[in-house]
Amino acid sequence: EKSWEDAAQNAVTEASKSVKNIRSVYVHEQSGTVNHGKIEQYRVNVKITFEVK
């Protein structure tokens, strides 16, 4: 990921592989790993809501 937005999209993409009817994503927390003064990884803790049919 190159941003927190990318990290959130990746979470939704991965969840979509096993969960259908995703309706929204709530970014609960953002963090990242830093190496030599630059952000190396963007991380998000998300809640994903979906409809059960």
PDB file as gemmi writes it, atoms N, CA and C in Angstrom:
CRYST1    1.000    1.000    1.000  90.00  90.00  90.00 P 1                      
ATOM      1  N   GLU A   1       0.822  -1.175   0.000  1.00  0.00           N  
ATOM      2  CA  GLU A   1       0.000   0.000   0.000  1.00  0.00           C  
ATOM      3  C   GLU A   1       0.873   1.247   0.000  1.00  0.00           C  
ATOM      4  N   LYS A   2       0.367   2.294  -0.611  1.00  0.00           N  
ATOM      5  CA  LYS A   2       1.093   3.556  -0.677  1.00  0.00           C  
ATOM      6  C   LYS A   2       0.420   4.644   0.140  1.00  0.00           C  
ATOM      7  N   SER A   3      -0.732   4.304   0.733  1.00  0.00           N  
ATOM      8  CA  SER A   3      -1.465   5.273   1.553  1.00  0.00           C  
ATOM      9  C   SER A   3      -2.445   4.521   2.447  1.00  0.00           C  
ATOM     10  N   TRP A   4      -3.032   5.252   3.395  1.00  0.00           N  
ATOM     11  CA  TRP A   4      -4.048   4.629   4.241  1.00  0.00           C  
ATOM     12  C   TRP A   4      -5.285   4.308   3.406  1.00  0.00           C  
ATOM     13  N   GLU A   5      -5.545   5.109   2.396  1.00  0.00           N  
ATOM     14  CA  GLU A   5      -6.669   4.821   1.494  1.00  0.00           C  
ATOM     15  C   GLU A   5      -6.445   3.482   0.780  1.00  0.00           C  
ATOM     16  N   ASP A   6      -5.227   3.262   0.313  1.00  0.00           N  
ATOM     17  CA  ASP A   6      -4.898   1.981  -0.319  1.00  0.00           C  
ATOM     18  C   ASP A   6      -5.069   0.822   0.661  1.00  0.00           C  
ATOM     19  N   ALA A   7      -4.642   1.031   1.904  1.00  0.00           N  
ATOM     20  CA  ALA A   7      -4.763  -0.020   2.918  1.00  0.00           C  
ATOM     21  C   ALA A   7      -6.230  -0.356   3.177  1.00  0.00           C  
ATOM     22  N   ALA A   8      -7.086   0.666   3.237  1.00  0.00           N  
ATOM     23  CA  ALA A   8      -8.518   0.436   3.450  1.00  0.00           C  
ATOM     24  C   ALA A   8      -9.124  -0.296   2.253  1.00  0.00           C  
ATOM     25  N   GLN A   9      -8.744   0.106   1.049  1.00  0.00           N  
ATOM     26  CA  GLN A   9      -9.251  -0.567  -0.147  1.00  0.00           C  
ATOM     27  C   GLN A   9      -8.808  -2.023  -0.175  1.00  0.00           C  
ATOM     28  N   ASN A  10      -7.577  -2.273   0.236  1.00  0.00           N  
ATOM     29  CA  ASN A  10      -7.073  -3.645   0.288  1.00  0.00           C  
ATOM     30  C   ASN A  10      -7.880  -4.487   1.276  1.00  0.00           C  
ATOM     31  N   ALA A  11      -8.253  -3.906   2.406  1.00  0.00           N  
ATOM     32  CA  ALA A  11      -9.067  -4.624   3.394  1.00  0.00           C  
ATOM     33  C   ALA A  11     -10.419  -5.007   2.798  1.00  0.00           C  
ATOM     34  N   VAL A  12     -11.038  -4.078   2.081  1.00  0.00           N  
ATOM     35  CA  VAL A  12     -12.335  -4.352   1.456  1.00  0.00           C  
ATOM     36  C   VAL A  12     -12.178  -5.409   0.356  1.00  0.00           C  
ATOM     37  N   THR A  13     -11.127  -5.293  -0.429  1.00  0.00           N  
ATOM     38  CA  THR A  13     -10.878  -6.265  -1.496  1.00  0.00           C  
ATOM     39  C   THR A  13     -10.695  -7.668  -0.929  1.00  0.00           C  
ATOM     40  N   GLU A  14      -9.917  -7.786   0.126  1.00  0.00           N  
ATOM     41  CA  GLU A  14      -9.693  -9.096   0.749  1.00  0.00           C  
ATOM     42  C   GLU A  14     -10.977  -9.645   1.367  1.00  0.00           C  
ATOM     43  N   ALA A  15     -11.736  -8.791   2.056  1.00  0.00           N  
ATOM     44  CA  ALA A  15     -12.996  -9.236   2.665  1.00  0.00           C  
ATOM     45  C   ALA A  15     -13.987  -9.684   1.594  1.00  0.00           C  
ATOM     46  N   SER A  16     -13.971  -9.015   0.446  1.00  0.00           N  
ATOM     47  CA  SER A  16     -14.889  -9.344  -0.649  1.00  0.00           C  
ATOM     48  C   SER A  16     -14.684 -10.753  -1.188  1.00  0.00           C  
ATOM     49  N   LYS A  17     -13.524 -11.331  -0.936  1.00  0.00           N  
ATOM     50  CA  LYS A  17     -13.252 -12.686  -1.408  1.00  0.00           C  
ATOM     51  C   LYS A  17     -14.099 -13.722  -0.677  1.00  0.00           C  
ATOM     52  N   SER A  18     -14.516 -13.400   0.556  1.00  0.00           N  
ATOM     53  CA  SER A  18     -15.299 -14.374   1.329  1.00  0.00           C  
ATOM     54  C   SER A  18     -16.626 -13.825   1.847  1.00  0.00           C  
ATOM     55  N   VAL A  19     -16.833 -12.522   1.760  1.00  0.00           N  
ATOM     56  CA  VAL A  19     -18.063 -11.903   2.264  1.00  0.00           C  
ATOM     57  C   VAL A  19     -18.746 -11.172   1.110  1.00  0.00           C  
ATOM     58  N   LYS A  20     -20.023 -11.449   0.932  1.00  0.00           N  
ATOM     59  CA  LYS A  20     -20.795 -10.789  -0.125  1.00  0.00           C  
ATOM     60  C   LYS A  20     -21.605  -9.637   0.464  1.00  0.00           C  
ATOM     61  N   ASN A  21     -22.079  -8.768  -0.393  1.00  0.00           N  
ATOM     62  CA  ASN A  21     -22.970  -7.658  -0.027  1.00  0.00           C  
ATOM     63  C   ASN A  21     -22.350  -6.680   0.971  1.00  0.00           C  
ATOM     64  N   ILE A  22     -21.067  -6.360   0.802  1.00  0.00           N  
ATOM     65  CA  ILE A  22     -20.425  -5.357   1.662  1.00  0.00           C  
ATOM     66  C   ILE A  22     -21.070  -4.008   1.388  1.00  0.00           C  
ATOM     67  N   ARG A  23     -21.429  -3.306   2.455  1.00  0.00           N  
ATOM     68  CA  ARG A  23     -22.133  -2.028   2.334  1.00  0.00           C  
ATOM     69  C   ARG A  23     -21.289  -0.825   2.740  1.00  0.00           C  
ATOM     70  N   SER A  24     -20.395  -0.990   3.730  1.00  0.00           N  
ATOM     71  CA  SER A  24     -19.588   0.158   4.161  1.00  0.00           C  
ATOM     72  C   SER A  24     -18.336  -0.313   4.878  1.00  0.00           C  
ATOM     73  N   VAL A  25     -17.402   0.615   5.000  1.00  0.00           N  
ATOM     74  CA  VAL A  25     -16.172   0.349   5.743  1.00  0.00           C  
ATOM     75  C   VAL A  25     -15.938   1.528   6.678  1.00  0.00           C  
ATOM     76  N   TYR A  26     -15.599   1.224   7.917  1.00  0.00           N  
ATOM     77  CA  TYR A  26     -15.316   2.232   8.928  1.00  0.00           C  
ATOM     78  C   TYR A  26     -13.861   2.068   9.344  1.00  0.00           C  
ATOM     79  N   VAL A  27     -13.044   3.088   9.111  1.00  0.00           N  
ATOM     80  CA  VAL A  27     -11.639   3.032   9.505  1.00  0.00           C  
ATOM     81  C   VAL A  27     -11.562   3.415  10.976  1.00  0.00           C  
ATOM     82  N   HIS A  28     -11.240   2.431  11.790  1.00  0.00           N  
ATOM     83  CA  HIS A  28     -11.198   2.601  13.241  1.00  0.00           C  
ATOM     84  C   HIS A  28      -9.856   3.160  13.702  1.00  0.00           C  
ATOM     85  N   GLU A  29      -8.780   2.726  13.060  1.00  0.00           N  
ATOM     86  CA  GLU A  29      -7.438   3.103  13.507  1.00  0.00           C  
ATOM     87  C   GLU A  29      -6.474   3.054  12.325  1.00  0.00           C  
ATOM     88  N   GLN A  30      -5.519   3.971  12.323  1.00  0.00           N  
ATOM     89  CA  GLN A  30      -4.484   3.985  11.294  1.00  0.00           C  
ATOM     90  C   GLN A  30      -3.122   3.884  11.966  1.00  0.00           C  
ATOM     91  N   SER A  31      -2.221   3.141  11.341  1.00  0.00           N  
ATOM     92  CA  SER A  31      -0.851   3.052  11.851  1.00  0.00           C  
ATOM     93  C   SER A  31       0.063   2.746  10.676  1.00  0.00           C  
ATOM     94  N   GLY A  32       1.336   2.768  10.939  1.00  0.00           N  
ATOM     95  CA  GLY A  32       2.288   2.454   9.884  1.00  0.00           C  
ATOM     96  C   GLY A  32       3.619   2.049  10.469  1.00  0.00           C  
ATOM     97  N   THR A  33       4.425   1.415   9.642  1.00  0.00           N  
ATOM     98  CA  THR A  33       5.778   1.082  10.062  1.00  0.00           C  
ATOM     99  C   THR A  33       6.730   2.045   9.361  1.00  0.00           C  
ATOM    100  N   VAL A  34       7.778   2.442  10.063  1.00  0.00           N  
ATOM    101  CA  VAL A  34       8.728   3.423   9.543  1.00  0.00           C  
ATOM    102  C   VAL A  34      10.114   2.800   9.491  1.00  0.00           C  
ATOM    103  N   ASN A  35      10.817   3.052   8.402  1.00  0.00           N  
ATOM    104  CA  ASN A  35      12.185   2.576   8.233  1.00  0.00           C  
ATOM    105  C   ASN A  35      13.010   3.712   7.630  1.00  0.00           C  
ATOM    106  N   HIS A  36      14.068   4.088   8.286  1.00  0.00           N  
ATOM    107  CA  HIS A  36      14.953   5.164   7.833  1.00  0.00           C  
ATOM    108  C   HIS A  36      14.186   6.463   7.570  1.00  0.00           C  
ATOM    109  N   GLY A  37      13.247   6.774   8.458  1.00  0.00           N  
ATOM    110  CA  GLY A  37      12.510   8.031   8.367  1.00  0.00           C  
ATOM    111  C   GLY A  37      11.407   8.071   7.330  1.00  0.00           C  
ATOM    112  N   LYS A  38      11.098   6.947   6.711  1.00  0.00           N  
ATOM    113  CA  LYS A  38      10.031   6.909   5.702  1.00  0.00           C  
ATOM    114  C   LYS A  38       9.025   5.830   6.066  1.00  0.00           C  
ATOM    115  N   ILE A  39       7.755   6.117   5.779  1.00  0.00           N  
ATOM    116  CA  ILE A  39       6.709   5.126   6.039  1.00  0.00           C  
ATOM    117  C   ILE A  39       6.881   3.974   5.057  1.00  0.00           C  
ATOM    118  N   GLU A  40       7.009   2.779   5.621  1.00  0.00           N  
ATOM    119  CA  GLU A  40       7.217   1.585   4.815  1.00  0.00           C  
ATOM    120  C   GLU A  40       5.905   0.847   4.543  1.00  0.00           C  
ATOM    121  N   GLN A  41       5.051   0.772   5.574  1.00  0.00           N  
ATOM    122  CA  GLN A  41       3.765   0.094   5.440  1.00  0.00           C  
ATOM    123  C   GLN A  41       2.676   0.952   6.066  1.00  0.00           C  
ATOM    124  N   TYR A  42       1.559   1.048   5.370  1.00  0.00           N  
ATOM    125  CA  TYR A  42       0.370   1.714   5.899  1.00  0.00           C  
ATOM    126  C   TYR A  42      -0.580   0.626   6.371  1.00  0.00           C  
ATOM    127  N   ARG A  43      -1.111   0.799   7.577  1.00  0.00           N  
ATOM    128  CA  ARG A  43      -2.012  -0.208   8.146  1.00  0.00           C  
ATOM    129  C   ARG A  43      -3.284   0.462   8.650  1.00  0.00           C  
ATOM    130  N   VAL A  44      -4.395  -0.232   8.491  1.00  0.00           N  
ATOM    131  CA  VAL A  44      -5.668   0.254   9.017  1.00  0.00           C  
ATOM    132  C   VAL A  44      -6.379  -0.876   9.743  1.00  0.00           C  
ATOM    133  N   ASN A  45      -7.083  -0.510  10.786  1.00  0.00           N  
ATOM    134  CA  ASN A  45      -7.963  -1.428  11.502  1.00  0.00           C  
ATOM    135  C   ASN A  45      -9.368  -0.988  11.114  1.00  0.00           C  
ATOM    136  N   VAL A  46     -10.114  -1.853  10.447  1.00  0.00           N  
ATOM    137  CA  VAL A  46     -11.413  -1.460   9.909  1.00  0.00           C  
ATOM    138  C   VAL A  46     -12.545  -2.332  10.436  1.00  0.00           C  
ATOM    139  N   LYS A  47     -13.733  -1.762  10.363  1.00  0.00           N  
ATOM    140  CA  LYS A  47     -14.968  -2.517  10.570  1.00  0.00           C  
ATOM    141  C   LYS A  47     -15.692  -2.475   9.235  1.00  0.00           C  
ATOM    142  N   ILE A  48     -16.086  -3.634   8.761  1.00  0.00           N  
ATOM    143  CA  ILE A  48     -16.776  -3.733   7.482  1.00  0.00           C  
ATOM    144  C   ILE A  48     -18.192  -4.215   7.742  1.00  0.00           C  
ATOM    145  N   THR A  49     -19.165  -3.494   7.200  1.00  0.00           N  
ATOM    146  CA  THR A  49     -20.557  -3.915   7.365  1.00  0.00           C  
ATOM    147  C   THR A  49     -21.046  -4.545   6.063  1.00  0.00           C  
ATOM    148  N   PHE A  50     -21.919  -5.535   6.232  1.00  0.00           N  
ATOM    149  CA  PHE A  50     -22.448  -6.229   5.071  1.00  0.00           C  
ATOM    150  C   PHE A  50     -23.868  -6.680   5.362  1.00  0.00           C  
ATOM    151  N   GLU A  51     -24.613  -6.897   4.286  1.00  0.00           N  
ATOM    152  CA  GLU A  51     -26.007  -7.325   4.389  1.00  0.00           C  
ATOM    153  C   GLU A  51     -26.076  -8.845   4.354  1.00  0.00           C  
ATOM    154  N   VAL A  52     -26.846  -9.405   5.263  1.00  0.00           N  
ATOM    155  CA  VAL A  52     -27.082 -10.845   5.276  1.00  0.00           C  
ATOM    156  C   VAL A  52     -28.428 -11.091   4.613  1.00  0.00           C  
ATOM    157  N   LYS A  53     -28.441 -11.924   3.602  1.00  0.00           N  
ATOM    158  CA  LYS A  53     -29.696 -12.205   2.885  1.00  0.00           C  
ATOM    159  C   LYS A  53     -30.182 -13.596   3.199  1.00  0.00           C  
TER     160      LYS A  53                                                      
END                                                                             
